[in-house]
Amino acid sequence: MLDKVKTIKEAQSLVLEFAKRNNWKDAPNIDKFDHLHEELIEMSQYLRYKTAKERKAVVKENKDVFVDGIGDLFFGICRLANQLDVDIEEAFNFSKNDILKKYNHKNAENNLVRKQGL
């Protein structure tokens, strides 16, 4: 059994090496975008047209479906990032501050990004 991956960088590297061993081309292509979209749709179908209470129950009852789906998505994101020559950690760090600021709550206790002096 393979060792557990402990970092995002390790995951991206593992996927890159796996692709190389299988002689997969790491050129950008639309197929990977479609694959990721299909994985999201597959999971969303379990939750569609349900109340918040029903969605919680469905997630609990079908946890394996969501664990598998998130794993497939992350593997696919690693493949796509490799195809586009994007470091996932760098991409996350590039976007996180803008996202945190955009959805910043008015209550200081809810903020992840704190203004200096607070």
PATORKOL-655830 format. One line per field, with one value per residue (C-alpha): residue number from 0; residue in one letter; x, y, z. Coordinates in Angstrom, 1 decimal. Layout:
N
k NUM;...
r a;...
xx X;...
yy Y;...
zz Z;...
//
This chain:
118
k 0;1;2;3;4;5;6;7;8;9;10;11;12;13;14;15;16;17;18;19;20;21;22;23;24;25;26;27;28;29;30;31;32;33;34;35;36;37;38;39;40;41;42;43;44;45;46;47;48;49;50;51;52;53;54;55;56;57;58;59;60;61;62;63;64;65;66;67;68;69;70;71;72;73;74;75;76;77;78;79;80;81;82;83;84;85;86;87;88;89;90;91;92;93;94;95;96;97;98;99;100;101;102;103;104;105;106;107;108;109;110;111;112;113;114;115;116;117
r m;l;d;k;v;k;t;i;k;e;a;q;s;l;v;l;e;f;a;k;r;n;n;w;k;d;a;p;n;i;d;k;f;d;h;l;h;e;e;l;i;e;m;s;q;y;l;r;y;k;t;a;k;e;r;k;a;v;v;k;e;n;k;d;v;f;v;d;g;i;g;d;l;f;f;g;i;c;r;l;a;n;q;l;d;v;d;i;e;e;a;f;n;f;s;k;n;d;i;l;k;k;y;n;h;k;n;a;e;n;n;l;v;r;k;q;g;l
xx 0.0;1.2;2.2;-0.4;0.0;0.4;0.6;-1.0;2.5;3.0;-0.4;0.3;3.8;2.3;-0.2;2.5;4.7;1.6;0.8;4.4;4.6;1.4;2.6;-0.2;0.3;0.2;-0.8;-3.9;-7.1;-10.8;-11.4;-10.1;-12.5;-15.3;-14.2;-14.2;-17.6;-19.0;-17.7;-19.4;-22.7;-22.6;-22.3;-24.8;-27.5;-27.6;-28.5;-30.6;-34.2;-33.7;-34.2;-31.2;-32.3;-32.6;-29.2;-27.6;-29.2;-28.2;-24.6;-24.5;-26.1;-23.9;-20.6;-18.6;-20.0;-18.8;-15.5;-14.9;-16.1;-14.0;-11.0;-11.7;-12.0;-8.8;-6.9;-8.4;-7.5;-3.9;-3.9;-5.4;-2.9;0.0;-1.4;-1.5;1.8;0.2;1.4;-1.8;-0.5;0.6;-2.8;-4.6;-2.4;-2.9;-6.7;-7.4;-7.0;-9.3;-11.9;-11.6;-12.0;-14.9;-16.9;-15.7;-18.4;-19.2;-18.7;-15.0;-15.3;-16.3;-13.4;-10.4;-8.7;-8.3;-7.6;-4.5;-5.4;-8.4
yy 0.0;3.5;5.8;8.4;11.8;14.5;17.7;19.2;19.4;15.6;14.9;17.0;15.3;11.8;12.5;13.9;10.8;8.5;10.2;9.8;6.1;5.6;7.7;10.1;13.4;16.4;18.8;21.0;19.5;20.1;16.5;17.2;20.1;17.9;15.1;17.5;18.8;15.3;14.5;17.6;16.7;13.2;14.4;17.2;14.8;13.3;16.7;18.3;19.3;18.5;20.6;21.5;18.8;16.2;17.1;16.5;13.1;12.2;13.2;11.1;8.1;8.3;9.5;7.1;8.6;12.1;10.9;9.1;12.1;14.6;12.3;12.0;15.8;16.4;13.9;15.5;19.0;17.8;16.4;19.7;21.8;19.7;20.0;23.8;24.0;25.5;24.9;24.2;25.7;28.8;29.1;28.7;31.3;33.7;33.5;33.0;36.6;38.0;35.3;35.9;39.7;39.3;37.2;39.0;39.1;42.3;40.6;40.6;37.3;35.7;37.0;34.9;37.9;40.4;44.1;45.4;46.8;44.5
zz 0.0;-0.8;2.0;3.0;1.4;4.0;2.0;-1.0;-2.6;-2.0;-3.6;-6.7;-7.1;-6.6;-9.4;-11.7;-11.2;-11.6;-14.9;-16.1;-15.2;-17.2;-20.2;-19.8;-21.6;-19.2;-21.9;-21.1;-22.5;-22.1;-20.9;-17.4;-17.0;-18.2;-15.8;-12.8;-13.8;-14.0;-10.5;-9.1;-10.8;-9.5;-5.9;-6.3;-7.6;-4.1;-2.6;-5.3;-4.4;-0.7;2.4;4.6;7.0;4.2;2.8;6.2;6.4;2.8;3.5;6.7;5.0;1.8;3.3;1.2;-2.0;-0.9;0.4;-3.0;-4.9;-3.1;-3.5;-7.2;-7.5;-5.7;-7.8;-10.9;-9.7;-9.2;-12.8;-14.1;-12.2;-13.6;-17.1;-16.6;-14.8;-11.7;-8.2;-6.2;-3.0;-4.8;-6.5;-3.2;-1.5;-4.5;-4.1;-0.4;0.8;-1.9;-1.1;2.7;2.2;-0.2;2.3;5.4;8.1;9.9;13.3;14.2;16.0;12.7;10.7;9.7;8.4;11.1;10.6;12.4;15.7;16.3
//
